[in-house]
Amino acid sequence: MARILGIDPGSRVTGYGIIEALPGQQRYIASGCIRIQADYFPDRLQQIFAGIREIVERYQPEQMAIEQVFMHKNADSALKLGQARGAAICAVQLSGLPVFEYAARQVKQALVGKGNADKEQVQHMVKILLNLQGALQIDASDALGISLCHAHYQQTAERLQQGRIA
């Protein structure tokens, strides 16, 4: 069993999702968003860092999975996203947690079965896989999706090591 913290980083909203990965199943623990109040960018990074530290202290995850930065059209946005990721990674590194990174396409492929799925499809599968009812914030569902993706990859790797998959 592993408690996994998934992070969907953002410079204005950082989503988090925590699951417990059990053999053959995953259990929802918590999810939400760190909503950044500051305008000054270094203050935003500090809020991300402090928010992730608080989550780690409260829920005691054993591993962290985070989405990799991708470059689309706006280089400035990608740089800010990279800095937000850095703040989150540094926050968990203080606790000695191993950090695993996944591309958005990997997460979508693991959850939906296609790498170009949209956010609503990912959110739908997260709710099904974790048996969640009601509204779920999109950033929190993305973070839970990253946690689920990591659990899937970890469980597959364990089965391969044990020789259960040819």
C-alpha positions in Angstrom: 0.0 0.0 0.0 1.3 3.5 -0.9 -0.2 6.9 -0.1 0.3 9.0 -3.3 0.1 12.8 -3.5 -0.7 14.0 -7.0 0.0 17.6 -8.0 -1.4 19.6 -10.9 0.8 22.7 -10.7 -0.3 26.2 -11.6 0.8 29.7 -10.7 -2.8 30.7 -9.8 -4.4 27.4 -8.8 -2.5 24.2 -7.9 -4.6 21.1 -7.6 -3.8 18.2 -5.3 -5.2 14.8 -4.9 -4.3 12.0 -2.4 -5.1 8.3 -2.9 -4.0 5.1 -1.3 -3.0 2.5 -3.8 -3.8 -1.0 -2.7 -3.3 -4.2 -4.8 -5.9 -3.9 -7.5 -7.7 -0.9 -6.2 -7.2 2.7 -5.2 -8.9 4.6 -2.4 -9.7 8.3 -2.3 -8.2 10.2 0.7 -8.5 13.9 -0.1 -8.3 16.5 -2.9 -8.6 20.2 -3.4 -6.9 23.3 -4.7 -4.4 25.8 -3.4 -5.8 29.1 -4.6 -3.0 31.6 -4.9 -3.9 35.1 -3.6 -0.7 37.0 -4.3 0.0 39.1 -7.4 3.8 39.3 -6.9 5.1 36.1 -8.5 7.7 35.1 -5.7 4.8 35.4 -3.2 2.8 33.0 -5.3 5.6 30.5 -5.3 5.9 30.8 -1.5 2.1 30.1 -1.2 2.4 27.0 -3.3 5.4 25.8 -1.3 3.6 26.5 2.1 0.4 24.9 0.9 2.1 21.7 -0.3 4.1 21.5 3.0 0.8 21.7 4.9 -0.8 19.0 2.8 2.3 16.7 3.3 2.2 17.3 7.0 -1.5 16.6 7.3 -1.9 13.6 5.0 1.6 12.0 5.2 1.9 10.8 1.6 4.8 8.4 0.8 5.2 9.4 -2.8 4.5 12.3 -5.0 3.5 12.4 -8.7 3.4 15.6 -10.7 2.7 16.6 -14.2 5.6 17.5 -16.5 5.7 20.9 -18.1 4.7 21.1 -21.7 5.4 23.9 -24.1 2.4 25.1 -26.1 2.3 28.6 -27.5 3.2 30.8 -24.6 6.8 30.5 -23.3 6.2 32.8 -20.4 3.3 30.6 -19.2 5.5 27.5 -19.5 8.3 29.2 -17.5 5.8 30.2 -14.7 4.4 26.7 -14.6 7.9 25.2 -14.3 8.6 27.5 -11.4 5.3 26.4 -9.7 6.3 22.8 -10.2 9.7 23.6 -8.7 8.1 25.1 -5.6 5.9 22.0 -5.2 8.8 19.6 -5.7 11.0 21.4 -3.2 8.1 21.3 -0.6 7.9 17.5 -0.7 11.7 17.0 -1.0 12.0 18.4 2.6 10.1 15.3 3.7 12.3 13.0 1.6 9.4 11.8 -0.6 10.3 10.3 -4.0 9.0 12.4 -6.9 7.7 10.9 -10.1 6.8 12.9 -13.2 4.3 12.1 -16.0 3.5 13.8 -19.2 -0.2 14.9 -19.6 -0.5 12.4 -22.5 0.6 9.5 -20.2 -2.0 10.5 -17.6 -4.8 10.7 -20.2 -3.7 7.4 -21.7 -3.6 5.6 -18.3 -7.1 6.9 -17.3 -9.1 7.3 -20.5 -7.2 5.1 -23.0 -6.3 7.9 -25.3 -3.6 10.5 -25.0 -5.7 13.3 -26.4 -8.6 13.0 -24.0 -10.1 16.3 -22.7 -10.2 17.4 -19.1 -13.9 16.4 -18.7 -13.1 12.8 -19.8 -10.3 12.6 -17.3 -12.6 14.0 -14.6 -15.3 11.5 -15.4 -12.9 8.6 -15.2 -11.4 9.8 -11.9 -14.9 9.9 -10.4 -15.6 6.4 -11.7 -12.3 4.9 -10.6 -12.5 6.4 -7.1 -16.3 6.0 -6.8 -16.8 9.7 -6.2 -20.2 11.5 -6.3 -21.0 15.1 -6.8 -18.9 18.0 -8.0 -15.1 17.8 -8.3 -12.9 20.8 -9.2 -11.1 20.3 -12.5 -7.7 21.0 -11.0 -8.3 18.6 -8.1 -9.5 15.9 -10.6 -6.4 16.4 -12.7 -4.2 15.9 -9.6 -6.2 12.8 -8.7 -5.7 11.6 -12.2 -1.9 12.0 -11.8 -2.1 10.0 -8.6 -4.1 7.3 -10.3 -1.7 7.2 -13.3 1.3 6.8 -10.9 -0.5 4.0 -9.0 -1.1 2.2 -12.4 2.5 2.5 -13.5 3.8 1.4 -10.0 1.5 -1.6 -9.9 2.4 -2.6 -13.4 6.1 -2.4 -12.6 5.6 -4.5 -9.5 3.8 -7.2 -11.4 6.5 -7.2 -14.1 9.2 -7.6 -11.4 7.2 -10.5 -9.9 7.0 -12.2 -13.3 3.2 -12.0 -13.4 3.1 -10.3 -16.8 4.7 -11.8 -19.8 
